[in-house]
Structure formats: structure tokens, C-alpha cells
């Protein structure tokens, strides 16, 4: 088996996405600081058991880096959770957001398109600077996206 297929068993297989059914996939990805990971995982287990969002896969890997502006960088454990979209998933993710704020975790804005502006502001210390730089560079806001509009950029 090629190394890539061994490390990423679902990357080249569309069958993985069929596991989520007609409603599709929801994914959350966060970097949890090393000092917080043990408690975070315990809270995550309790939340999963209580809300039962239909999680299909959870993966973790170590990250190292320095957070800046709205970049998904930092040091800690990167935790990724894939779900089938449902009302239970939506409820779970609302509670998960608050867990992230409390733990000083950094959510990935690209992987999770429903993260509310309030959570972004609370998790990304560089939010205001990024917003100001964008407005200085493009005061007319000619270059926008659904993400930039949702995040007040």
C-alpha cells in the first residue's frame, strides 16, 4: 500500500463521504493547547455522550507554530471531528464552540463554515488587526466572500 493511502485511508475514496448520507458532512477542527488537551478530551467525551451528534471520525495530530491574525496556526493538538449534518450536530457544535473558548483553542475557519463571529472574536486575538488591515487595503470591500461577510470583514 502506498504510504499516502496508509496515512490518509479515506482521501482518495469517495465512499467515505457516502457515510454521511444525504445531508452531508460537517467538520470541526481546532488546535487545543497542550496544557488543556487532557481536560478538553474529557469534556468532549461527555459532550459527545450527552448530545450524540452522530460523529463518524475523530483524528488528532500535533501542531507547532505561532498564531497570527486569522491563520490556523499554533502549538498543541489539532483535533478534527467529522459528523453527519443534523440538528443534534448543530446543538453539539454550539456547546463545542464554548468549550473551545474556555480552553483557549483555535477553531479552523476554513473547515467549519458555521462558526459565529462572536466565537471568532473570542478565539482569535488577531481578529481586529486583520479586519483593520483588510479595510485599509480594500476600503470599498470590492473583494468579499460569504466568509468575510459572515465574519464582519
Buried (B, 14 or more C-beta within 10 A) or exposed (E): EEEEEEEEEEEEEEEBEEEBEEEEBBBBBBBBBEEBBEEBBEBBEEBBEEBEBBBBEBEEEEBEEEBEBBBBBBEBBBBBBBBBBBEBBBBBBEBBBEBBBEBBBBBBBEBBEBBEEEBBBBBBEEBEEBBEEBEEEEEEEEEEEEEBEBBEB
